[in-house]
Each structure stands twice: as structure tokens, then as C-alpha cells.
Amino acid sequence: MKWSSFGFGAVAGVVATGLVWAWVTLPSDESALEPGELVIMSGKDQSNGGQRKELVNQWNQMHPNNQAKIKELPLGADEQYSEMVAHAQASGEKVDVYNIDVAWTAVFAERGYLQSLDEVNTDDFLAKPLQTARYEGKLWALPFNADAGLMYYRNPGVKKPSTWDDIVDETRRLFAEPRDAHLKAGYTAQLADYEGLVVNALEAIWDEGGEVVDEDGVVRIDSPEARAGLRRLADGLRLTSNLILPEAQDHDETSSMTAFGEGKVAFMRNWPVAFRNLQSLASDDANQPAFFAVVPLPGPSVLGGQNLGVSSKSTKPRAARALIEFLTSPRSQQILFERGGFAATREVVYRDAEVQRQRPYAGELLDAINNAKLRPVTPCYTRFAETFRNIVRPVLLSGGGLPPDATQRLTDAKSRAQGCQELAALVKAREWLSALEHA
């Protein structure tokens, strides 16, 4: 998805905020950790002030024999996935920790890219994020940060929404009365041809009571409820409806946030990262109320976020595991949320008074995470997501029905039997390996 340095001593002073710091349990004998550099492969750090790097710096101060560094990848999720797969397939490639999208855990576990973490203590993690770190009964990672969609609405000026019908009714009211000249539609979301479309389509289907893949792994996209969810988006995109901004078909997180900030829409579905960016547009006066507010989505959000897993090729698995436990500890989680804006994966952080002051949406976000749903869990997820987009996007743009083979195409896409080594990832891997050979 498209997303003041302070030292160890300064961070220790944050204890006054009220959270009881919980230091991660590390081996009592530092010699139990294999010495040597630790490499974390991750997307770009988009937290305020680069807090992920600050946490790594703190680890390095505490562990001189296990200096860690972050190997950053491009912003785009597709590019990150391809690069990580390429590194995982390369012989001798030195990566110790992968920071992966929660939807990729099954993929990386199935292909043998991760080591099991079953012996790690998982007490106090939020249940939903922790669920994304498990696959087929085993723990393969620890939740680094969570994420869930929120409904943004312009405030004052529009009614606080709790259902999709509220958004429809309020849009009709706005366009039936004299309105701001900037207003072009009621709502926008991320409907461009990338993972954002998968997320928004799933959420619309879930809100109508449907499923794309049920708990037994059976594809249900042809149900009346699933069709109703897609029809809701398709009908809203019609120019005559004034409901969904037509440009939303090309919107990602940034462009939809821009449209909302410019007053082109009254409502927007987006991730929490939009809150701090919109807040910076509100006013130079910190005491001036923002022009917007947030509530949980009308139905379940897709659960987003990232997990940290130990590479199966790491020659320092105990040290890598200790690093992951440090980065996911309650203390680290508070820093990432309070100062960096990354949603914490431990509930205690959301109860902290300073966190609630710095992140006023903390309560709504915790509710959204607790009520969120996982994307279909399959080792073929990226192929499944691409197939889903190829089915859904024409439906939204044309307003027509699902193709008759939609269920079979999605069933095949998630099936191990069909083989799910995605072509794009393999091409990228071959290019990367070829570059190494000729370097």
C-alpha cells in the first residue's frame, strides 16, 4: 500500500505517560545470541520521524555484537513482494528478518521462507493481528504493526455516519441543497487497479453480509450478498448518482486523501495514516479543531499491517528472534504508535493517556482492528488478489454482472494444485539473480 531523532535516554523518559514498560525477555546470557550483523528487509519507513530506525538504533546501543540494519525496498507493495521473493530464492542471500504484509504470511510460510516461532511468548498481542501471523497451526511471525480502515467525514457540515445508508442519505441531502462549489460527490475510496481495490471490494461485500471466501475456504463471490456489495460500488460510480467520485476508480490512498482534503467529497474510506496528513492541512494553530472526524467503517475493515518473521536462511536465528521480540514489545509498540503513527499490536498501548492525546482516534482504531476481518488466507494470495481485481474492476466500471466463470477462476487462483508461483515475482527473481551473476 502507498505510505527528531531521540536517543535511548530520551525514550526512557516517556515512562511518565502511564504505560508500564515491559522489557522484552532476552536470553540472560548475551553469548546465547549468535554474533554478527542482522539485516531486516522492509518497505520504506513512513512513520513520523523514522521511528522504526530509531528503535533499531536503540537495539544497536544495547547489543554491540548484533548490530542491525534495515534494507529498505520501494514503496509499492507489488515491488516489495517481488524483491523479497527474489531475495528468499537467492542462494546465500543474507537477510535475517522479513517485514512482510500480513496477507503474505501464508505465502512465505508455505514456501519455506520463514522459520517457525512457536516457542515465542505471544501473551498480550491483539487477537486479530496475531491471527495473521499463524498459518496451518504454527506461528511464523510476530505482529509489528496493525492497520484498519476508518471512515473520514467532514465535520461540522455532515452527519456522523454509522451505516452505508447514512452516507447515501447525507449525499442526497447535500446535493438537494445549496452546497460548497468544491463538492463533487459524497464519497471516495481506493478503487484503482491495485491492492486497494481488493480491500475496498471486500469491505463492501462484507458490509452487505457476503463473503468472497468463507471459513471453509469455499469461494462465495456469486452469492446475492456478494453481488450486492459490488453493485453498491458500481451504482455509486455512475455519474448521475453523485455518490462516489468518478475519479475514485483511479484513486489510491494519497489521491483519495487529496480529494477529501480539497473538499471534493464529504466522506472517505482510508487508513489511519491519512489522519496525521490531513491534520497537518487543517491549520497551523494546534488548538484549532480539524475540519474532519473519524469513525469505524459501517462494516468490518480489512485487517492490514505488517509482521516480522525470521528468514529460514538466517545463520543467526536466535539473535533474529530476539530482535523481533524487542521490536514488537509493548515499549517499542508505544513508541511506534505514539510517535510514529503505526497502529500498535498490543491493547495496553491504546489505553495509555499520552497515546490517546497524541492519537485522538486511538479508540476508534482499536474498535476497527478488533472487528476487522482477514483477507483470504492462501499461499497463493498474490495470484488470488490479481484474479479478484481482474474480475471486480470491469464490474465496477461497466455496472454489469459477474462473469459466469468468476467462482471457478477464484477457486483455481487460490488452489495449491494449480501452482501459485506468480509470474511477476518469478520474472523479478530471475532478473535479480541474473544481475548478481553478472555483477
C-alpha positions as CSV (number, residue, x, y, z in Angstrom):
1,M,0.0,0.0,0.0
2,K,1.1,3.6,-0.8
3,W,2.5,5.1,2.7
4,S,13.6,14.5,15.6
5,S,15.5,11.8,16.3
6,F,15.6,10.8,20.0
7,G,18.0,8.6,21.8
8,F,17.6,5.8,24.3
9,G,17.7,8.1,27.3
10,A,15.1,10.4,26.0
11,V,12.8,7.5,25.2
12,A,13.1,6.1,28.7
13,G,11.7,9.4,30.0
14,V,8.4,8.7,28.3
15,V,7.5,6.4,31.1
16,A,5.6,9.2,32.7
17,T,2.8,8.8,30.1
18,G,1.4,5.9,32.1
19,L,2.2,2.8,30.3
20,V,4.1,0.2,32.4
21,W,7.1,-0.5,30.2
22,A,7.5,-4.2,29.5
23,W,11.1,-5.0,28.6
24,V,11.3,-7.9,26.2
25,T,12.7,-11.1,27.7
26,L,16.0,-11.7,26.1
27,P,18.4,-14.6,26.8
28,S,20.1,-13.9,30.2
29,D,23.4,-14.7,28.6
30,E,24.2,-12.5,25.7
31,S,26.5,-15.2,24.4
32,A,23.4,-17.2,23.6
33,L,22.8,-14.9,20.6
34,E,24.9,-15.7,17.6
35,P,27.2,-12.7,16.9
36,G,27.1,-10.8,13.7
37,E,25.2,-8.2,11.8
38,L,21.4,-8.6,11.4
39,V,19.6,-7.5,8.2
40,I,15.9,-6.5,8.2
41,M,14.3,-6.4,4.8
42,S,11.4,-3.9,4.8
43,G,9.5,-1.3,2.9
44,K,10.3,2.3,3.4
45,D,9.8,3.6,6.9
46,Q,6.9,6.1,6.7
47,S,6.5,6.7,10.4
48,N,6.8,10.2,11.8
49,G,10.4,10.8,12.5
50,G,11.5,7.4,11.2
51,Q,10.7,5.6,14.5
52,R,11.5,2.1,13.1
53,K,15.0,3.2,12.5
54,E,15.1,4.8,16.0
55,L,14.1,1.5,17.6
56,V,16.8,-0.3,15.6
57,N,19.3,2.3,16.8
58,Q,18.3,1.5,20.4
59,W,18.7,-2.2,19.8
60,N,22.2,-1.5,18.4
61,Q,23.2,0.5,21.5
62,M,22.1,-2.4,23.7
63,H,23.6,-5.2,21.5
64,P,27.1,-4.2,20.2
65,N,27.7,-7.8,19.0
66,N,24.5,-7.9,16.9
67,Q,24.3,-4.6,15.1
68,A,21.1,-4.5,13.0
69,K,20.3,-2.5,9.8
70,I,17.2,-2.0,7.6
71,K,17.4,-2.8,4.0
72,E,14.7,-0.7,2.5
73,L,12.6,-1.6,-0.6
74,P,10.5,0.6,-2.9
75,L,7.1,1.9,-1.6
76,G,4.8,-0.2,-3.8
77,A,3.5,-3.4,-2.2
78,D,3.9,-5.3,-5.5
79,E,7.6,-4.2,-5.8
80,Q,8.3,-5.1,-2.2
81,Y,6.8,-8.6,-2.6
82,S,8.8,-9.3,-5.8
83,E,12.1,-8.1,-4.2
84,M,11.5,-10.2,-1.1
85,V,10.7,-13.3,-3.1
86,A,13.8,-12.8,-5.2
87,H,16.0,-12.5,-2.1
88,A,14.3,-15.5,-0.4
89,Q,15.0,-17.6,-3.5
90,A,18.6,-16.5,-3.9
91,S,21.3,-18.8,-2.6
92,G,23.4,-17.3,0.1
93,E,21.4,-14.1,0.3
94,K,21.9,-12.6,3.8
95,V,18.6,-11.5,5.2
96,D,17.7,-12.3,8.8
97,V,14.3,-10.7,9.2
98,Y,11.5,-10.0,6.7
99,N,8.9,-7.3,7.5
100,I,6.0,-8.6,5.4
101,D,2.4,-7.6,4.7
102,V,0.0,-9.6,6.9
103,A,-1.5,-11.1,3.7
104,W,1.8,-12.7,2.8
105,T,2.4,-14.7,5.9
106,A,0.9,-17.9,4.4
107,V,2.8,-17.4,1.2
108,F,6.2,-17.1,2.9
109,A,5.4,-19.9,5.4
110,E,4.2,-22.3,2.6
111,R,7.3,-21.7,0.5
112,G,9.7,-22.2,3.4
113,Y,11.0,-18.7,3.5
114,L,10.4,-18.4,7.3
115,Q,11.3,-20.2,10.5
116,S,8.7,-21.2,13.0
117,L,8.4,-19.1,16.1
118,D,6.2,-21.5,18.1
119,E,8.3,-21.2,21.2
120,V,7.8,-17.4,21.4
121,N,5.5,-15.9,24.1
122,T,2.5,-14.3,22.4
123,D,0.6,-13.1,25.5
124,D,-1.0,-9.7,25.3
125,F,-0.9,-9.3,21.5
126,L,-4.3,-8.3,20.0
127,A,-6.0,-11.4,18.8
128,K,-6.7,-10.4,15.2
129,P,-3.1,-9.2,14.3
130,L,-1.8,-12.3,16.0
131,Q,-4.1,-14.5,13.8
132,T,-2.4,-13.1,10.7
133,A,1.0,-14.4,12.0
134,R,-0.3,-18.0,12.1
135,Y,-0.6,-20.5,9.3
136,E,-1.8,-24.1,9.5
137,G,-1.4,-24.2,13.2
138,K,2.0,-22.7,13.5
139,L,3.3,-19.3,14.4
140,W,5.6,-17.9,11.7
141,A,5.9,-14.2,12.7
142,L,5.1,-11.6,15.3
143,P,2.8,-8.6,14.6
144,F,4.8,-5.5,14.0
145,N,2.1,-3.0,13.3
146,A,-1.7,-3.3,12.7
147,D,-3.9,-1.3,10.4
148,A,-7.6,-0.9,9.8
149,G,-9.7,1.3,7.6
150,L,-11.6,4.3,9.1
151,M,-14.4,6.4,7.8
152,Y,-13.4,10.1,7.5
153,Y,-16.2,12.7,7.3
154,R,-16.2,16.5,7.1
155,N,-17.1,18.0,10.5
156,P,-19.1,20.1,11.0
157,G,-21.3,20.0,8.0
158,V,-22.3,16.4,7.6
159,K,-24.0,13.9,9.9
160,K,-21.8,11.3,11.6
161,P,-22.2,8.1,9.6
162,S,-22.7,4.7,11.1
163,T,-24.1,2.8,8.1
164,W,-23.7,3.0,4.3
165,D,-27.3,4.2,4.1
166,D,-26.3,7.2,6.2
167,I,-23.7,8.1,3.6
168,V,-26.2,7.7,0.8
169,D,-28.9,9.8,2.6
170,E,-26.4,12.5,3.6
171,T,-25.1,12.7,0.0
172,R,-28.7,13.2,-1.3
173,R,-29.2,15.9,1.2
174,L,-26.1,17.8,0.3
175,F,-26.9,17.7,-3.4
176,A,-30.5,18.8,-2.8
177,E,-29.4,22.0,-1.1
178,P,-27.1,24.8,-1.9
179,R,-23.6,23.5,-1.3
180,D,-19.9,24.3,-1.4
181,A,-18.7,24.7,-5.0
182,H,-15.8,22.3,-4.3
183,L,-18.1,19.4,-3.5
184,K,-18.3,16.9,-6.4
185,A,-19.6,13.8,-4.8
186,G,-20.4,12.2,-1.5
187,Y,-17.7,9.6,-1.1
188,T,-14.3,8.4,-2.3
189,A,-12.2,5.3,-1.7
190,Q,-9.3,3.4,-3.2
191,L,-10.6,1.8,-6.3
192,A,-7.6,1.9,-8.7
193,D,-6.3,-1.4,-10.0
194,Y,-4.0,-2.4,-7.1
195,E,-4.5,-3.9,-3.6
196,G,-6.7,-1.0,-2.6
197,L,-9.4,-2.3,-4.9
198,V,-9.2,-5.7,-3.3
199,V,-9.6,-4.1,0.2
200,N,-12.5,-1.8,-0.7
201,A,-14.4,-4.5,-2.6
202,L,-14.0,-7.0,0.2
203,E,-15.3,-4.4,2.7
204,A,-18.3,-3.6,0.6
205,I,-19.2,-7.3,0.2
206,W,-18.7,-7.9,4.0
207,D,-20.9,-4.9,4.8
208,E,-23.7,-6.5,2.8
209,G,-23.3,-9.8,4.7
210,G,-21.4,-11.6,1.9
211,E,-18.1,-13.4,1.6
212,V,-15.6,-13.9,-1.1
213,V,-14.1,-16.9,0.5
214,D,-15.9,-18.5,3.5
215,E,-14.4,-20.0,6.6
216,D,-14.2,-23.4,4.9
217,G,-12.2,-21.9,2.0
218,V,-15.0,-22.1,-0.5
219,V,-15.4,-19.2,-2.9
220,R,-18.8,-17.4,-2.5
221,I,-18.5,-14.4,-4.7
222,D,-21.6,-15.5,-6.6
223,S,-23.9,-15.1,-3.6
224,P,-26.7,-12.4,-3.6
225,E,-24.9,-10.6,-0.7
226,A,-21.5,-10.5,-2.5
227,R,-23.2,-9.3,-5.7
228,A,-25.0,-6.6,-3.7
229,G,-21.7,-5.3,-2.3
230,L,-20.2,-5.0,-5.8
231,R,-23.4,-3.5,-7.2
232,R,-23.2,-0.8,-4.4
233,L,-19.9,0.4,-5.7
234,A,-20.8,0.1,-9.3
235,D,-24.1,2.1,-8.8
236,G,-22.3,4.7,-6.8
237,L,-19.7,5.3,-9.6
238,R,-22.4,6.3,-12.0
239,L,-22.1,10.0,-12.9
240,T,-25.8,10.6,-12.2
241,S,-25.6,9.3,-8.6
242,N,-23.3,11.9,-7.2
243,L,-22.5,9.2,-4.6
244,I,-18.9,8.1,-5.4
245,L,-16.5,10.4,-7.0
246,P,-15.9,9.1,-10.6
247,E,-12.1,9.7,-10.2
248,A,-12.2,7.1,-7.3
249,Q,-11.7,4.4,-10.0
250,D,-8.2,5.7,-10.3
251,H,-7.6,6.7,-6.6
252,D,-5.1,5.2,-4.2
253,E,-4.6,6.3,-0.6
254,T,-2.9,9.6,-1.5
255,S,-5.2,10.8,-4.3
256,S,-8.3,10.0,-2.3
257,M,-6.9,11.9,0.7
258,T,-6.2,14.8,-1.6
259,A,-9.8,14.8,-2.9
260,F,-11.1,14.8,0.6
261,G,-8.8,17.5,1.8
262,E,-9.8,19.7,-1.1
263,G,-13.5,19.3,-0.2
264,K,-14.5,17.4,-3.3
265,V,-16.2,14.7,-1.1
266,A,-17.8,14.6,2.3
267,F,-16.8,11.1,3.2
268,M,-13.7,8.9,2.6
269,R,-12.5,5.5,3.5
270,N,-8.8,5.5,4.2
271,W,-6.2,4.1,6.6
272,P,-5.1,5.9,9.8
273,V,-2.0,7.3,8.2
274,A,-4.4,9.8,6.5
275,F,-5.3,11.3,9.8
276,R,-2.0,12.9,10.6
277,N,-1.6,14.1,7.0
278,L,-5.0,15.7,6.9
279,Q,-4.4,17.1,10.4
280,S,-1.4,18.9,9.1
281,L,-3.6,20.6,6.5
282,A,-6.2,21.7,8.9
283,S,-4.4,24.7,10.5
284,D,-1.1,26.0,11.6
285,D,-2.8,26.6,15.0
286,A,-2.5,23.4,17.0
287,N,-5.5,24.5,19.1
288,Q,-7.7,24.9,16.0
289,P,-10.1,21.9,15.6
290,A,-9.5,19.8,12.5
291,F,-12.1,20.0,9.6
292,F,-12.8,16.3,9.8
293,A,-13.5,13.5,12.2
294,V,-13.3,9.7,12.0
295,V,-15.5,6.7,12.9
296,P,-15.1,3.0,12.2
297,L,-16.3,1.8,8.8
298,P,-20.0,0.8,8.5
299,G,-19.0,-2.8,8.3
300,P,-15.8,-4.8,9.0
301,S,-12.5,-3.4,7.8
302,V,-9.9,-5.5,6.1
303,L,-7.1,-6.1,8.7
304,G,-3.9,-4.5,7.4
305,G,-0.5,-4.3,8.9
306,Q,2.9,-6.0,8.8
307,N,4.5,-9.0,10.5
308,L,8.2,-9.7,11.4
309,G,9.5,-13.2,10.6
310,V,12.9,-14.9,10.8
311,S,14.3,-15.9,7.4
312,S,14.8,-19.6,7.1
313,K,18.2,-18.9,5.7
314,S,19.4,-16.7,8.6
315,T,22.5,-18.0,10.2
316,K,21.7,-16.2,13.4
317,P,18.1,-17.3,14.2
318,R,18.3,-16.8,18.0
319,A,19.6,-13.2,17.6
320,A,17.0,-12.5,14.8
321,R,14.2,-13.8,17.1
322,A,15.4,-11.6,20.0
323,L,15.4,-8.6,17.6
324,I,11.8,-9.3,16.6
325,E,10.8,-9.7,20.2
326,F,12.4,-6.3,21.0
327,L,10.7,-4.5,18.1
328,T,7.3,-6.0,19.0
329,S,7.5,-5.4,22.8
330,P,4.9,-3.1,24.5
331,R,7.6,-0.5,24.9
332,S,8.5,-0.5,21.2
333,Q,4.9,-0.6,20.2
334,Q,4.1,2.5,22.2
335,I,6.9,4.4,20.5
336,L,5.8,3.3,17.1
337,F,2.2,4.4,17.7
338,E,2.6,7.5,19.9
339,R,5.5,9.0,18.0
340,G,5.4,7.2,14.6
341,G,1.7,6.7,14.0
342,F,1.9,3.0,13.3
343,A,-1.1,1.2,14.9
344,A,0.1,-0.9,17.9
345,T,-0.5,-4.6,18.1
346,R,-0.9,-4.7,21.9
347,E,-4.0,-3.4,23.6
348,V,-2.2,-1.8,26.6
349,V,-0.8,0.8,24.2
350,Y,-4.2,2.1,23.3
351,R,-5.1,2.7,26.9
352,D,-2.2,5.0,27.6
353,A,-3.2,8.6,28.3
354,E,-0.4,10.1,26.2
355,V,-1.2,7.9,23.3
356,Q,-4.8,9.0,23.4
357,R,-3.7,12.6,23.4
358,Q,-1.3,12.2,20.6
359,R,-3.6,9.9,18.6
360,P,-7.2,11.0,19.3
361,Y,-8.5,8.3,17.0
362,A,-7.0,5.5,19.1
363,G,-10.3,4.3,20.5
364,E,-12.0,4.1,17.1
365,L,-8.9,2.4,15.6
366,L,-8.8,-0.2,18.3
367,D,-12.5,-1.0,17.7
368,A,-11.8,-1.2,14.0
369,I,-8.9,-3.6,14.5
370,N,-10.9,-5.8,16.9
371,N,-13.8,-6.0,14.4
372,A,-11.6,-6.4,11.3
373,K,-11.5,-9.4,9.1
374,L,-8.6,-11.1,7.4
375,R,-8.2,-11.3,3.6
376,P,-8.5,-14.8,2.2
377,V,-5.7,-16.9,3.8
378,T,-3.9,-18.8,1.0
379,P,-0.3,-19.4,0.0
380,C,-1.4,-18.2,-3.4
381,Y,-2.6,-14.8,-2.1
382,T,-1.0,-12.5,-4.7
383,R,-2.3,-14.5,-7.6
384,F,-5.7,-14.7,-5.9
385,A,-5.8,-10.9,-5.4
386,E,-4.8,-10.2,-9.0
387,T,-7.6,-12.5,-10.3
388,F,-10.1,-10.9,-7.9
389,R,-9.2,-7.5,-9.3
390,N,-9.5,-8.7,-12.9
391,I,-13.0,-9.9,-12.1
392,V,-14.2,-7.0,-10.0
393,R,-12.8,-4.0,-11.8
394,P,-14.8,-4.5,-15.1
395,V,-18.0,-5.0,-12.9
396,L,-17.5,-1.7,-11.2
397,L,-16.6,0.3,-14.4
398,S,-19.4,-1.2,-16.6
399,G,-22.1,-1.8,-14.0
400,G,-22.6,-5.3,-15.4
401,G,-22.7,-8.6,-13.7
402,L,-20.1,-11.0,-12.6
403,P,-18.6,-13.2,-15.4
404,P,-20.1,-16.7,-15.3
405,D,-16.7,-18.2,-14.6
406,A,-15.8,-15.9,-11.6
407,T,-16.2,-18.6,-9.0
408,Q,-14.0,-21.1,-10.9
409,R,-11.3,-18.5,-11.7
410,L,-11.0,-17.6,-8.0
411,T,-11.1,-21.2,-6.9
412,D,-8.3,-22.0,-9.3
413,A,-6.3,-18.9,-8.2
414,K,-6.2,-19.9,-4.6
415,S,-5.5,-23.6,-5.2
416,R,-2.2,-25.1,-4.4
417,A,-2.9,-27.7,-7.1
418,Q,-2.8,-25.1,-9.8
419,G,0.7,-23.9,-8.6
420,C,1.0,-20.4,-7.3
421,Q,4.5,-19.2,-8.2
422,E,3.3,-15.8,-9.5
423,L,4.8,-15.0,-12.9
424,A,5.7,-11.4,-12.0
425,A,7.6,-12.5,-8.9
426,L,9.5,-15.2,-10.8
427,V,10.5,-12.8,-13.5
428,K,11.7,-10.3,-10.9
429,A,13.6,-13.1,-9.1
430,R,15.3,-14.2,-12.4
431,E,16.3,-10.6,-13.2
432,W,17.7,-10.1,-9.7
433,L,19.6,-13.4,-9.7
434,S,21.0,-12.6,-13.2
435,A,22.2,-9.2,-12.0
436,L,24.0,-10.9,-9.2
437,E,25.7,-13.4,-11.5
438,H,26.9,-10.6,-13.8
439,A,27.9,-8.1,-11.1
